[in-house]
Amino acid sequence: MNLKKSRSVGASSPLNGLGKQDAESRRKRKMAEISQALNMTPVDVAALRRMAISEGGLLSDEIRRQVWPRLLNVSVENIPEQLEPVDRDNNKDFNQVLLDVQRSLRRFPPGMPDEQREGLQEELIDIILRVLVKNPQLHYYQGYHDIVVTFLLVLGERLATALVEKLSTHHLRDFMDPTMDNTKHILNYLMPIIERVNPEVYDFMQQAEVGTIFALSWLITWFGHVLSDFRHVVRLYDFFLACHPLMPIYFAAVIVLHREEEVLDCECDMAMMHHLLSRIPEDLPYETLISRAGDLFVQFPPSELARERNQLTAVSTFKDFELASTQQRPDTVLRQRRKELQQQKQHALESQRGSVAVVQPTARRIMRLAVMGLTVALGAAALAVVNSALEWAPKLDLLFP
């Protein structure tokens, strides 16, 4: 035991210092890659997606202000300098929005002066009402403000208004229907994902009859309402903005799967299980879970889950290509990256040939094993976006009112 202690890396260890230097080196290299992607003509949106997904995300709010609009295909140059005034007196949603915003104190940085916070709350109300007035087909829901406040804190009112409007008509569209039918359908993707990965956990949850309502606030706020550390919130927003709109439900699944021992040790009772699952631990390994969510997205893509459930929602038929770039055909960007990954995959398989015994499972199983092997080498989430992006285009045209 003493020998192990003598070899441990402590806070004052030279090895720890080298680790910090290496981390800083990786950070600088990533910042340079992001800058290079932004300065290309056209902007390399596929590279920005990979940067947003890969470890550490977009690193800073300054970078997010440049990259998030690109991920949502919002032209910053076309945003009006002056925002439209808001008529609160004649707005049917004002009272509910006001109540929700007044309850959002915990979403603002601790120690922020009251005057500054109150000013931001006024801006938050205006952003929400402005988007709803401009898009009367959208319906406000409780929790929407938790998403909007994140964009406000990172981007400021003017830019946040433009991005929230785009997000509301795409990623969040199902949540903003007159009823919760489509939201419930999306929640119903959760258990099939868990079943495929861990049948024991699935069976136990089914026996407890816990359902999926515990994950509702996770889904409709993109975890903004349930996470106390703002750093974790914006890290997840980097990930979700770069991915398919159903990625939050995959992330919800990996949180449950990560807590396998807690779930199986819990009393098999609906109330007890709901209480356990609805509280997200403070110490989740976010980068690991992000990578795992990408793995599951590749193995069990939304198109497969949607076919099995025979459900059609806006996000399950999401046409992601229209968000990628207006300057270069996004499918060209994605196909180019896909070709690069295929070449790396082939190289990896060739290097392993002869050293691994190969069995002959079904064609689908072979494909999944190849994908899983590739995710280890290249990063699961990055592959999830790029290598399966072509599956995101719907077989039916999206119909947004």
KEKE-3310 file (N, C-alpha, C; in steps of 0.2 Angstrom, whole numbers, plus 5000, padded with zeros to 4 digits):
npx = (5004:5010:5019:5011:5005:5016:5018:5008:5000:5000:4994:5005:5014:5026:5021:5008:5008:5013:5002:4993:4999:4998:4984:4981:4988:4981:4969:4972:4975:4963:4956:4962:4959:4945:4945:4950:4941:4930:4935:4936:4930:4917:4911:4917:4906:4904:4916:4915:4904:4910:4919:4911:4905:4916:4927:4926:4919:4914:4922:4922:4911:4913:4917:4906:4897:4901:4900:4888:4877:4881:4879:4865:4862:4860:4861:4871:4873:4861:4853:4842:4847:4840:4828:4811:4798:4789:4773:4766:4754:4744:4746:4743:4751:4758:4756:4758:4772:4778:4776:4784:4797:4799:4801:4814:4826:4837:4843:4852:4868:4876:4878:4876:4872:4857:4850:4856:4852:4838:4836:4840:4830:4819:4823:4823:4809:4804:4811:4805:4791:4792:4796:4785:4774:4778:4778:4764:4760:4767:4766:4767:4776:4778:4794:4801:4806:4818:4827:4828:4834:4847:4852:4851:4860:4872:4873:4867:4853:4849:4855:4852:4838:4836:4842:4834:4822:4824:4828:4816:4807:4812:4821:4814:4801:4791:4788:4781:4768:4750:4745:4752:4755:4765:4777:4775:4776:4790:4796:4793:4803:4813:4813:4814:4827:4834:4830:4837:4850:4852:4843:4840:4839:4829:4818:4816:4812:4801:4793:4792:4784:4787:4787:4790:4789:4798:4808:4804:4806:4819:4820:4812:4818:4831:4839:4842:4834:4837:4850:4863:4875:4881:4890:4890:4877:4879:4888:4881:4872:4881:4883:4870:4865:4874:4869:4857:4840:4834:4844:4844:4836:4842:4853:4847:4844:4856:4860:4851:4855:4869:4867:4864:4867:4861:4848:4844:4846:4836:4820:4807:4796:4784:4784:4796:4805:4803:4806:4820:4825:4822:4830:4845:4862:4875:4888:4890:4899:4901:4907:4910:4897:4892:4899:4895:4881:4882:4887:4875:4866:4872:4871:4857:4848:4837:4828:4827:4821:4809:4802:4800:4791:4782:4779:4777:4785:4790:4804:4808:4808:4817:4825:4840:4850:4846:4850:4864:4873:4872:4880:4887:4883:4877:4876:4887:4898:4896:4896:4910:4917:4912:4918:4931:4931:4927:4939:4948:4943:4944:4958:4960:4954:4962:4974:4971:4968:4970:4974:4963:4950:4936:4919:4904:4891:4874:4871:4868:4872:4886:4889:4886:4895:4907:4905:4904:4918:4924:4920:4927:4940:4939:4930:4915:4903:4906:4907:4894:4887:4892:4894:4881:4874:4868:4857:4848:4840:4823:4811:4799:4793:4796:4783:4781:4769)
npy = (4994:5006:5008:5010:5022:5030:5031:5038:5051:5067:5083:5091:5085:5083:5076:5079:5092:5091:5085:5096:5105:5097:5097:5111:5113:5105:5112:5124:5120:5115:5127:5134:5125:5127:5141:5141:5133:5142:5153:5148:5148:5141:5143:5129:5120:5106:5103:5112:5106:5094:5099:5104:5093:5085:5081:5092:5102:5118:5126:5140:5154:5165:5159:5151:5161:5163:5151:5144:5151:5146:5133:5132:5138:5151:5167:5179:5192:5196:5199:5210:5226:5233:5227:5221:5230:5224:5220:5219:5220:5215:5202:5185:5176:5182:5183:5170:5168:5178:5173:5161:5166:5174:5164:5160:5162:5154:5151:5160:5167:5164:5177:5187:5204:5211:5221:5219:5206:5207:5215:5206:5197:5204:5205:5192:5189:5197:5191:5178:5182:5189:5179:5170:5179:5181:5169:5162:5149:5142:5136:5141:5133:5127:5128:5131:5143:5140:5135:5146:5156:5151:5153:5167:5171:5167:5173:5186:5197:5201:5192:5180:5180:5178:5165:5157:5158:5150:5138:5135:5132:5121:5111:5111:5110:5100:5101:5112:5111:5112:5102:5089:5078:5074:5076:5067:5055:5057:5055:5042:5035:5033:5021:5010:5012:5010:4996:4989:4991:4987:4975:4970:4981:4988:4979:4979:4992:4992:4983:4991:5000:5013:5022:5036:5049:5055:5060:5070:5084:5085:5083:5093:5105:5103:5099:5110:5115:5106:5105:5111:5117:5129:5127:5114:5114:5122:5115:5103:5109:5113:5100:5096:5105:5102:5090:5078:5082:5073:5069:5073:5063:5052:5055:5056:5043:5037:5042:5036:5022:5023:5024:5011:5002:5009:5010:4996:4993:5000:5001:4991:5000:5012:5025:5027:5024:5034:5045:5043:5043:5055:5064:5071:5066:5076:5073:5068:5060:5069:5070:5057:5052:5059:5054:5041:5042:5046:5034:5026:5032:5029:5015:5013:5021:5035:5033:5020:5017:5025:5018:5006:5010:5016:5030:5047:5061:5079:5079:5066:5065:5075:5087:5089:5094:5106:5115:5115:5122:5137:5140:5130:5114:5105:5091:5087:5091:5082:5070:5070:5070:5058:5049:5051:5045:5032:5028:5029:5019:5008:5007:5004:4992:4984:4984:4977:4964:4947:4946:4945:4934:4931:4930:4924:4933:4940:4951:4964:4964:4963:4975:4984:4980:4984:4998:5001:4997:5007:5018:5018:5022:5034:5042:5042:5051:5060:5053:5049:5060:5063:5051:5046:5055:5057:5049:5056:5064:5066:5053:5058:5074:5088:5096:5111:5121)
npz = (5000:5004:4994:4983:4986:4986:4972:4968:4959:4965:4970:4969:4961:4948:4937:4937:4934:4921:4915:4916:4907:4895:4894:4892:4880:4872:4872:4867:4854:4849:4850:4839:4829:4828:4825:4813:4805:4806:4798:4786:4768:4760:4778:4788:4793:4796:4803:4814:4820:4824:4833:4843:4848:4853:4866:4879:4872:4866:4873:4877:4881:4872:4861:4858:4855:4842:4836:4838:4831:4818:4819:4819:4807:4806:4800:4806:4801:4795:4805:4813:4819:4828:4839:4838:4846:4861:4864:4879:4886:4878:4876:4876:4883:4892:4906:4911:4907:4914:4927:4927:4923:4934:4944:4941:4947:4951:4939:4936:4937:4953:4965:4956:4953:4959:4951:4939:4936:4936:4925:4915:4916:4912:4898:4895:4896:4885:4874:4873:4872:4860:4850:4851:4846:4833:4828:4828:4827:4837:4853:4870:4883:4900:4906:4894:4896:4903:4893:4885:4893:4894:4882:4882:4892:4887:4874:4873:4871:4858:4848:4854:4853:4839:4837:4846:4840:4828:4834:4840:4830:4825:4832:4845:4841:4842:4856:4857:4852:4852:4861:4872:4865:4855:4862:4872:4864:4860:4873:4874:4867:4876:4884:4875:4870:4882:4885:4874:4878:4891:4897:4909:4918:4911:4913:4926:4929:4922:4929:4941:4936:4933:4922:4911:4915:4924:4916:4909:4912:4910:4896:4890:4893:4890:4900:4907:4917:4928:4931:4941:4939:4928:4918:4915:4909:4897:4891:4887:4879:4868:4863:4860:4850:4840:4835:4831:4834:4842:4851:4865:4871:4870:4878:4890:4892:4893:4906:4914:4912:4917:4930:4934:4945:4956:4952:4952:4965:4971:4979:4972:4967:4962:4966:4974:4964:4955:4962:4964:4951:4946:4951:4947:4949:4956:4951:4938:4925:4913:4900:4897:4896:4886:4875:4876:4873:4860:4855:4856:4848:4836:4835:4837:4828:4826:4815:4815:4827:4826:4815:4821:4831:4824:4823:4819:4821:4822:4826:4823:4810:4806:4796:4794:4786:4781:4791:4791:4782:4771:4761:4755:4749:4761:4762:4754:4762:4773:4766:4762:4774:4779:4770:4773:4786:4783:4776:4787:4795:4787:4787:4801:4802:4794:4800:4811:4806:4806:4819:4827:4830:4819:4819:4811:4812:4810:4796:4800:4813:4811:4805:4816:4825:4818:4818:4832:4835:4828:4834:4845:4841:4835:4842:4849:4848:4839:4827:4827:4823:4811:4803:4803:4798:4786:4787:4793:4785:4781:4775:4772:4768:4779:4788:4793:4801)
capx = (5000:5014:5022:5006:5005:5022:5018:5002:5001:4997:4993:5012:5018:5028:5017:5002:5010:5013:4995:4990:5002:4995:4977:4982:4990:4975:4964:4975:4975:4956:4954:4965:4955:4938:4946:4952:4934:4926:4938:4936:4925:4912:4913:4917:4901:4905:4921:4912:4900:4914:4922:4906:4904:4921:4928:4926:4914:4916:4927:4920:4905:4915:4917:4899:4894:4902:4898:4881:4873:4883:4876:4858:4862:4857:4865:4871:4873:4854:4849:4841:4851:4835:4823:4804:4795:4784:4766:4765:4747:4739:4749:4739:4755:4762:4756:4762:4779:4780:4777:4789:4803:4800:4804:4820:4832:4842:4846:4856:4874:4876:4881:4874:4868:4849:4848:4858:4847:4831:4836:4840:4823:4815:4825:4820:4802:4803:4813:4800:4785:4794:4796:4778:4770:4781:4776:4758:4759:4770:4763:4772:4776:4782:4801:4804:4811:4824:4831:4829:4838:4853:4854:4852:4866:4878:4873:4864:4846:4848:4857:4848:4831:4836:4843:4829:4817:4826:4827:4809:4803:4815:4822:4809:4794:4786:4786:4777:4762:4744:4745:4759:4755:4772:4781:4775:4779:4797:4798:4792:4809:4818:4813:4816:4834:4836:4829:4842:4857:4852:4836:4838:4836:4822:4813:4815:4809:4794:4790:4790:4779:4789:4785:4795:4788:4803:4813:4800:4809:4826:4819:4809:4822:4837:4842:4844:4831:4839:4857:4864:4881:4879:4895:4887:4872:4881:4892:4876:4869:4885:4882:4863:4865:4877:4867:4850:4836:4832:4849:4843:4832:4848:4857:4843:4844:4863:4860:4848:4860:4874:4865:4861:4867:4856:4841:4843:4846:4830:4814:4803:4790:4784:4785:4803:4809:4802:4810:4827:4827:4821:4835:4851:4868:4879:4895:4890:4904:4897:4911:4909:4890:4891:4902:4890:4875:4884:4887:4869:4863:4874:4868:4850:4846:4830:4824:4825:4816:4803:4799:4797:4785:4777:4777:4780:4786:4795:4811:4810:4809:4821:4829:4846:4854:4845:4853:4871:4876:4869:4886:4890:4879:4879:4877:4893:4902:4895:4899:4917:4919:4910:4923:4937:4930:4928:4946:4951:4940:4947:4965:4960:4952:4967:4979:4969:4967:4974:4975:4956:4945:4930:4913:4899:4884:4870:4874:4866:4877:4893:4889:4886:4902:4911:4903:4907:4925:4927:4919:4933:4946:4937:4926:4908:4898:4908:4904:4886:4884:4895:4893:4874:4870:4864:4850:4843:4835:4817:4808:4793:4795:4794:4778:4780:4764)
capy = (5000:5012:5008:5013:5029:5034:5032:5041:5058:5072:5090:5094:5080:5085:5073:5083:5098:5089:5084:5102:5107:5094:5099:5117:5112:5102:5117:5129:5117:5115:5134:5135:5122:5131:5147:5139:5131:5148:5157:5145:5150:5143:5140:5122:5118:5099:5103:5115:5101:5089:5102:5105:5087:5082:5083:5099:5106:5124:5129:5147:5158:5169:5154:5149:5166:5163:5144:5142:5153:5142:5126:5133:5141:5158:5172:5185:5198:5198:5200:5217:5230:5235:5222:5223:5231:5219:5223:5214:5221:5212:5196:5180:5172:5186:5182:5164:5169:5182:5169:5157:5170:5176:5158:5157:5165:5149:5150:5166:5166:5166:5183:5193:5210:5211:5225:5216:5200:5210:5217:5200:5194:5208:5203:5185:5189:5200:5186:5173:5184:5191:5173:5168:5183:5181:5162:5160:5141:5139:5137:5142:5128:5128:5125:5134:5149:5137:5135:5153:5159:5149:5157:5174:5172:5166:5177:5192:5197:5202:5186:5175:5180:5174:5158:5154:5157:5145:5132:5134:5130:5115:5106:5111:5111:5095:5103:5118:5110:5113:5096:5086:5071:5072:5076:5060:5051:5057:5052:5034:5032:5031:5014:5005:5012:5006:4989:4986:4991:4983:4972:4969:4988:4989:4974:4981:4999:4990:4980:4996:5004:5020:5026:5040:5056:5058:5063:5076:5091:5084:5083:5099:5110:5101:5098:5117:5116:5101:5105:5117:5120:5132:5124:5108:5115:5125:5109:5099:5113:5112:5094:5095:5109:5099:5084:5077:5084:5068:5067:5073:5057:5047:5057:5054:5035:5035:5044:5030:5017:5025:5023:5004:4999:5013:5008:4989:4993:5004:4997:4991:5004:5017:5032:5027:5024:5040:5049:5041:5044:5062:5068:5069:5067:5082:5071:5064:5060:5071:5068:5049:5051:5062:5049:5035:5044:5045:5027:5023:5035:5025:5008:5013:5027:5037:5031:5013:5017:5027:5013:5001:5013:5018:5036:5052:5068:5083:5078:5060:5066:5081:5088:5092:5097:5113:5119:5115:5128:5139:5142:5124:5109:5101:5084:5087:5092:5076:5064:5071:5068:5051:5046:5051:5041:5026:5027:5027:5013:5002:5006:5001:4985:4981:4983:4972:4958:4942:4946:4945:4929:4934:4925:4926:4935:4943:4957:4970:4963:4965:4982:4987:4979:4988:5005:5001:4997:5013:5024:5018:5025:5041:5046:5040:5056:5063:5048:5049:5065:5063:5045:5044:5062:5055:5045:5061:5067:5062:5050:5063:5081:5091:5101:5116:5126)
capz = (5000:5004:4987:4978:4988:4984:4965:4966:4957:4969:4967:4968:4957:4942:4932:4937:4930:4914:4913:4915:4901:4890:4893:4889:4874:4868:4872:4862:4847:4848:4848:4833:4824:4828:4822:4806:4802:4805:4793:4779:4764:4766:4785:4788:4798:4799:4808:4820:4824:4828:4839:4848:4851:4855:4873:4881:4868:4862:4877:4880:4878:4867:4855:4857:4851:4835:4833:4839:4825:4812:4820:4818:4801:4807:4797:4810:4797:4793:4811:4813:4824:4833:4840:4838:4853:4863:4867:4884:4888:4874:4874:4880:4886:4896:4913:4913:4906:4919:4933:4926:4924:4941:4947:4937:4950:4951:4933:4935:4941:4960:4966:4951:4956:4958:4946:4932:4935:4935:4918:4911:4917:4907:4892:4894:4894:4879:4869:4873:4869:4853:4846:4850:4842:4826:4826:4831:4827:4842:4860:4876:4888:4906:4905:4888:4898:4905:4887:4882:4898:4893:4876:4884:4896:4882:4868:4873:4869:4850:4845:4857:4850:4832:4838:4850:4835:4824:4838:4842:4824:4823:4838:4850:4838:4845:4862:4856:4849:4857:4866:4873:4862:4852:4868:4875:4859:4861:4879:4873:4864:4881:4887:4870:4870:4888:4884:4870:4881:4898:4898:4917:4920:4908:4916:4933:4928:4919:4935:4945:4933:4934:4916:4908:4916:4927:4912:4905:4913:4906:4889:4887:4895:4888:4906:4910:4923:4933:4932:4945:4936:4921:4914:4912:4904:4890:4887:4884:4873:4862:4860:4857:4844:4834:4834:4829:4839:4847:4855:4872:4874:4871:4884:4896:4892:4896:4913:4918:4912:4921:4937:4934:4952:4960:4950:4954:4972:4973:4980:4966:4969:4957:4969:4976:4958:4952:4967:4963:4944:4944:4954:4944:4953:4954:4949:4933:4920:4907:4894:4895:4895:4879:4871:4876:4869:4853:4853:4856:4842:4830:4836:4837:4826:4827:4810:4817:4833:4823:4811:4826:4835:4819:4825:4815:4825:4819:4826:4821:4803:4805:4790:4797:4781:4780:4796:4791:4778:4765:4757:4752:4750:4767:4761:4751:4768:4777:4763:4762:4781:4779:4766:4777:4792:4780:4775:4793:4797:4783:4789:4807:4801:4791:4805:4816:4803:4808:4826:4830:4827:4816:4818:4806:4814:4805:4793:4805:4819:4808:4804:4822:4828:4815:4820:4838:4835:4825:4839:4850:4838:4832:4846:4847:4847:4832:4822:4827:4819:4804:4799:4802:4797:4780:4789:4796:4780:4781:4769:4771:4769:4786:4787:4799:4800)
cpx = (5004:5017:5017:5005:5010:5022:5012:5004:4997:4997:5000:5016:5020:5024:5010:5003:5010:5006:4992:4992:4999:4988:4977:4984:4984:4970:4966:4974:4968:4954:4956:4961:4948:4939:4947:4945:4930:4929:4938:4930:4923:4915:4912:4912:4902:4910:4919:4908:4904:4917:4917:4904:4910:4923:4929:4922:4917:4920:4925:4914:4907:4915:4910:4895:4895:4900:4891:4876:4875:4879:4869:4857:4858:4862:4865:4871:4866:4850:4848:4845:4846:4829:4816:4802:4790:4778:4764:4757:4742:4741:4746:4744:4759:4762:4759:4769:4782:4781:4783:4796:4804:4803:4810:4826:4838:4846:4851:4862:4874:4880:4880:4870:4861:4847:4850:4853:4840:4831:4836:4834:4819:4816:4822:4813:4801:4805:4807:4793:4786:4793:4789:4774:4772:4779:4770:4756:4762:4766:4768:4771:4780:4789:4805:4808:4817:4829:4833:4834:4846:4856:4855:4858:4872:4878:4871:4857:4845:4850:4853:4841:4831:4837:4838:4823:4818:4825:4820:4805:4807:4816:4817:4802:4789:4783:4781:4770:4756:4744:4752:4759:4762:4777:4781:4778:4787:4800:4798:4798:4814:4818:4815:4824:4837:4836:4835:4849:4857:4845:4835:4836:4830:4817:4811:4811:4801:4790:4788:4785:4780:4787:4791:4794:4794:4808:4810:4804:4816:4825:4817:4813:4830:4842:4844:4840:4833:4846:4859:4870:4880:4884:4893:4881:4874:4885:4887:4873:4874:4884:4875:4863:4869:4875:4860:4846:4833:4838:4848:4839:4838:4852:4853:4843:4851:4864:4857:4853:4866:4873:4862:4861:4862:4849:4839:4842:4840:4824:4810:4796:4790:4786:4793:4807:4809:4807:4818:4829:4827:4826:4842:4857:4872:4886:4895:4896:4902:4901:4910:4902:4889:4893:4897:4884:4876:4884:4880:4865:4865:4871:4861:4847:4839:4826:4822:4820:4809:4799:4796:4791:4780:4774:4781:4780:4790:4802:4813:4811:4813:4825:4835:4850:4852:4848:4861:4874:4872:4874:4888:4885:4881:4880:4884:4899:4902:4898:4907:4920:4918:4916:4930:4937:4930:4935:4950:4949:4943:4954:4965:4958:4958:4973:4977:4968:4972:4975:4968:4952:4939:4925:4909:4892:4880:4874:4873:4871:4884:4894:4889:4892:4907:4911:4906:4914:4928:4926:4924:4939:4945:4933:4918:4904:4900:4906:4897:4883:4886:4893:4886:4870:4865:4857:4845:4838:4829:4814:4802:4796:4792:4788:4777:4775:4767)
cpy = (5006:5013:5012:5020:5033:5035:5036:5048:5063:5078:5093:5090:5084:5082:5076:5089:5097:5088:5091:5105:5104:5096:5106:5117:5109:5108:5122:5126:5116:5122:5136:5132:5125:5137:5146:5137:5137:5153:5154:5148:5144:5140:5133:5120:5111:5099:5106:5110:5096:5092:5103:5099:5084:5084:5090:5104:5112:5128:5135:5150:5162:5165:5152:5155:5166:5156:5143:5144:5148:5135:5126:5136:5147:5163:5178:5191:5200:5199:5208:5220:5231:5229:5225:5224:5225:5222:5218:5214:5217:5205:5190:5176:5175:5184:5175:5164:5173:5178:5164:5160:5172:5170:5156:5160:5160:5148:5155:5165:5168:5173:5189:5198:5210:5215:5222:5210:5202:5212:5212:5197:5197:5206:5196:5185:5192:5195:5181:5176:5186:5185:5170:5172:5182:5174:5160:5153:5138:5141:5136:5136:5129:5124:5128:5140:5146:5136:5142:5157:5157:5153:5165:5175:5171:5171:5184:5192:5197:5195:5180:5174:5176:5167:5154:5153:5151:5138:5130:5131:5124:5110:5105:5111:5106:5097:5109:5117:5112:5108:5093:5079:5069:5072:5069:5055:5051:5054:5044:5031:5030:5024:5009:5005:5008:4999:4986:4986:4986:4981:4971:4976:4989:4985:4977:4988:4997:4987:4985:5001:5012:5025:5030:5047:5059:5061:5069:5082:5091:5086:5090:5105:5109:5101:5104:5118:5111:5101:5111:5121:5122:5129:5118:5109:5117:5119:5105:5103:5113:5106:5093:5099:5106:5093:5084:5079:5079:5066:5068:5067:5052:5049:5055:5046:5033:5037:5038:5024:5017:5023:5016:5002:5003:5011:5001:4988:4996:4999:4997:4994:5010:5024:5032:5027:5031:5045:5049:5044:5052:5067:5066:5071:5073:5080:5067:5065:5062:5069:5061:5048:5053:5057:5043:5036:5044:5038:5024:5026:5031:5018:5008:5019:5029:5034:5024:5013:5020:5022:5008:5003:5015:5025:5041:5059:5072:5081:5071:5060:5073:5081:5092:5096:5104:5118:5119:5121:5130:5141:5136:5118:5105:5094:5082:5087:5085:5070:5064:5068:5060:5047:5045:5046:5033:5024:5025:5021:5007:5001:5003:4994:4981:4979:4978:4965:4953:4941:4945:4939:4932:4928:4928:4927:4937:4949:4963:4970:4965:4972:4986:4986:4983:4996:5006:5001:5004:5019:5024:5022:5032:5045:5045:5045:5059:5059:5048:5054:5065:5057:5043:5050:5061:5052:5050:5064:5062:5059:5054:5070:5084:5096:5105:5121:5133)
cpz = (5000:4997:4982:4980:4985:4976:4963:4963:4961:4966:4966:4964:4951:4936:4931:4933:4923:4911:4912:4908:4895:4889:4890:4882:4869:4867:4867:4854:4845:4846:4841:4827:4823:4824:4814:4802:4801:4800:4786:4775:4759:4773:4785:4794:4801:4804:4814:4824:4828:4834:4845:4852:4855:4862:4874:4878:4865:4867:4881:4877:4872:4860:4853:4853:4844:4832:4833:4833:4819:4813:4818:4811:4801:4805:4802:4807:4795:4799:4812:4820:4830:4833:4840:4845:4855:4867:4873:4886:4884:4872:4879:4884:4892:4903:4915:4912:4911:4926:4933:4927:4931:4946:4945:4941:4950:4945:4931:4939:4948:4961:4961:4954:4954:4952:4939:4931:4933:4927:4913:4911:4912:4900:4890:4892:4887:4873:4868:4869:4861:4848:4845:4846:4835:4824:4830:4831:4833:4849:4866:4880:4894:4905:4899:4890:4900:4899:4885:4887:4896:4887:4877:4887:4892:4877:4868:4870:4861:4847:4848:4854:4843:4833:4841:4845:4831:4828:4839:4836:4821:4829:4843:4847:4841:4852:4862:4852:4854:4862:4867:4870:4859:4857:4871:4871:4860:4867:4878:4869:4869:4883:4881:4870:4876:4888:4880:4873:4887:4899:4905:4920:4918:4912:4923:4933:4926:4925:4940:4943:4934:4928:4914:4911:4920:4923:4908:4906:4910:4899:4887:4889:4893:4894:4909:4916:4929:4934:4935:4942:4929:4916:4911:4907:4897:4887:4884:4878:4867:4859:4857:4850:4838:4832:4832:4835:4844:4852:4863:4875:4874:4877:4890:4897:4896:4904:4917:4918:4916:4928:4938:4942:4957:4959:4952:4961:4975:4975:4974:4967:4964:4960:4971:4969:4955:4956:4965:4956:4943:4947:4951:4948:4951:4950:4943:4928:4914:4900:4892:4893:4888:4874:4870:4872:4862:4850:4852:4850:4836:4830:4835:4835:4826:4822:4812:4822:4830:4819:4816:4829:4830:4821:4820:4819:4821:4819:4824:4813:4801:4799:4792:4792:4780:4785:4795:4788:4773:4760:4753:4754:4756:4766:4758:4757:4771:4773:4762:4769:4781:4776:4770:4783:4789:4779:4782:4796:4794:4786:4796:4807:4798:4796:4810:4813:4804:4815:4830:4826:4825:4816:4813:4809:4808:4802:4797:4810:4817:4808:4811:4826:4825:4817:4827:4839:4832:4830:4844:4848:4837:4837:4844:4845:4840:4826:4822:4823:4812:4800:4798:4800:4791:4781:4792:4792:4780:4775:4767:4772:4776:4784:4793:4797:4799)
residu = (MET:ASN:LEU:LYS:LYS:SER:ARG:SER:VAL:GLY:ALA:SER:SER:PRO:LEU:ASN:GLY:LEU:GLY:LYS:GLN:ASP:ALA:GLU:SER:ARG:ARG:LYS:ARG:LYS:MET:ALA:GLU:ILE:SER:GLN:ALA:LEU:ASN:MET:THR:PRO:VAL:ASP:VAL:ALA:ALA:LEU:ARG:ARG:MET:ALA:ILE:SER:GLU:GLY:GLY:LEU:LEU:SER:ASP:GLU:ILE:ARG:ARG:GLN:VAL:TRP:PRO:ARG:LEU:LEU:ASN:VAL:SER:VAL:GLU:ASN:ILE:PRO:GLU:GLN:LEU:GLU:PRO:VAL:ASP:ARG:ASP:ASN:ASN:LYS:ASP:PHE:ASN:GLN:VAL:LEU:LEU:ASP:VAL:GLN:ARG:SER:LEU:ARG:ARG:PHE:PRO:PRO:GLY:MET:PRO:ASP:GLU:GLN:ARG:GLU:GLY:LEU:GLN:GLU:GLU:LEU:ILE:ASP:ILE:ILE:LEU:ARG:VAL:LEU:VAL:LYS:ASN:PRO:GLN:LEU:HIS:TYR:TYR:GLN:GLY:TYR:HIS:ASP:ILE:VAL:VAL:THR:PHE:LEU:LEU:VAL:LEU:GLY:GLU:ARG:LEU:ALA:THR:ALA:LEU:VAL:GLU:LYS:LEU:SER:THR:HIS:HIS:LEU:ARG:ASP:PHE:MET:ASP:PRO:THR:MET:ASP:ASN:THR:LYS:HIS:ILE:LEU:ASN:TYR:LEU:MET:PRO:ILE:ILE:GLU:ARG:VAL:ASN:PRO:GLU:VAL:TYR:ASP:PHE:MET:GLN:GLN:ALA:GLU:VAL:GLY:THR:ILE:PHE:ALA:LEU:SER:TRP:LEU:ILE:THR:TRP:PHE:GLY:HIS:VAL:LEU:SER:ASP:PHE:ARG:HIS:VAL:VAL:ARG:LEU:TYR:ASP:PHE:PHE:LEU:ALA:CYS:HIS:PRO:LEU:MET:PRO:ILE:TYR:PHE:ALA:ALA:VAL:ILE:VAL:LEU:HIS:ARG:GLU:GLU:GLU:VAL:LEU:ASP:CYS:GLU:CYS:ASP:MET:ALA:MET:MET:HIS:HIS:LEU:LEU:SER:ARG:ILE:PRO:GLU:ASP:LEU:PRO:TYR:GLU:THR:LEU:ILE:SER:ARG:ALA:GLY:ASP:LEU:PHE:VAL:GLN:PHE:PRO:PRO:SER:GLU:LEU:ALA:ARG:GLU:ARG:ASN:GLN:LEU:THR:ALA:VAL:SER:THR:PHE:LYS:ASP:PHE:GLU:LEU:ALA:SER:THR:GLN:GLN:ARG:PRO:ASP:THR:VAL:LEU:ARG:GLN:ARG:ARG:LYS:GLU:LEU:GLN:GLN:GLN:LYS:GLN:HIS:ALA:LEU:GLU:SER:GLN:ARG:GLY:SER:VAL:ALA:VAL:VAL:GLN:PRO:THR:ALA:ARG:ARG:ILE:MET:ARG:LEU:ALA:VAL:MET:GLY:LEU:THR:VAL:ALA:LEU:GLY:ALA:ALA:ALA:LEU:ALA:VAL:VAL:ASN:SER:ALA:LEU:GLU:TRP:ALA:PRO:LYS:LEU:ASP:LEU:LEU:PHE:PRO)
# end
